[in-house]
Amino acid sequence: QVQLAESGGGLVQPGESLRLSCVATGNTRRAYTMGWLRQAPGQQREFVAAQTWDGGVSYYGDSVKGRFTVSRDNSKNAVYLEMSNLKSEDTAVYYCAEDTVSTDLRNGRPEYWGEGTQVTDSS
């Protein structure tokens, strides 16, 4: 079993930046793809970003491509999400996620996910 703990959410102004962090504990594996999902009020859960275990391949949802950057530090079992030029539509609960199959995570059905952290862009 794997536990994921997100941190770094908060209230920001449009155009500002924010960095989210996630640390995995428990029976984690180096080969897991790690990334992020989000869900806005009244909206479906959507894929945000992910990176393979070796950092060789990164994936991004169309709505965040060019603005968000995902990275990871395997020595710390951690994944990060740098968010730039935040917009009102970025307001959502962000969930850290992990899966041995990257396509499952990208389809919004990861094997593990955290409790979420709230990101709010004021307008």
N, C-alpha and C positions, 0 to 999 in steps of 0.2 A: 504494500500500500504506500502511496505517495501523498504527501500533504504539500500544498502550495500556498504561500502567504504573500499577498500583494501589499505594496505600500507606495506612497508618493502622490496619491490623488489629492485633489483640492479644487479651489475656485480660482479661475484665471480670467483675464481679460482677452477679448478677441485679438489674435495676432501674437499672443505670448507663447511661451514654451513651457513644457513640463516633462519631467522624467519619472517614469514608473519603474519600480523594481519588484522582482519576485524571487523568492528563495524556495527551493524544493528540499524537503526533508523526507525521511523514511527510506523506503526501498526504491530509491531512484536509480536510474541507469544512464550511463553516459550516452547511449545510443538514442535516447529519446529526442524527438523534435520538441522544441519548446516555443511557445508563442502567446498570442493574446487574442481574445474575443471581446466583444462589447455588446451591450444591449441598452438601447435608449428606451425611455418610457413609451409604451404603446407600439414599439417596433420589434421586429424579429431580431434574434441574435445574429450577429454578423462577424465574419472573420476580419481581423485587423492585420496581424503580422505574425510571422514565425521564422525560425531558423533551424536548420539541421544541426545534428550533434557536433559536427566539426566546423560549423560556421560557413561551410562551402556554398550553401544555397539559402537564399532568403526569399520569402514570399510576402506579398502585400496585397491587401484589398484595394480595389480601384479607388475608393473614396479617400484613402490616406496615402497613396503612392506619391512619392516626391516630398512629402511633409513629415512622415514618421520614419524612424530608423530602429530596427531591432538588432540587438546584440546579446551575446551571452558570455559567461565566464564559468567554464566547467569546473574549475578549481573550487568555486564557491557554490556550485549547483544553482546558478542564478541566471536570470534572463532580464533584459532591460528593454524599455520602450521609450525612445526619445521622441517627443511630440513637438513639432514646430508649427508656427502659423495656425494656431488653434482657431476653430470656427465654432459657431453655435451648434452645428450639426454633429460636432464631436462630443457633445454632452451625453454621457452614458455611464453605466457601471462597466468597468473594465475588469476582465477575468484573465488571470494567468492560466495557461493550459499546457498540457504535456501528453504526448502520445508516441507510441513506437511507430505508428503509421502516420506520416505527415498529411496524407489526404483526408484522414478522419478529422484531424484538427482543423484543417482548412475548410471542411464541410460543416464545422460547428459542432462536432460530436467527439471531443477528445476523451481519452481514457480517464484523465484527471483534470480537475479545475479547482480554482480557489474560491474564496468567498466573495471576492470582488473589491474594487476600490472605486469610489465615485469621483468622476471628473466632470466639472461644471464650467462651461464657458459662458460668461455673462454677456448679455446683449440688451 
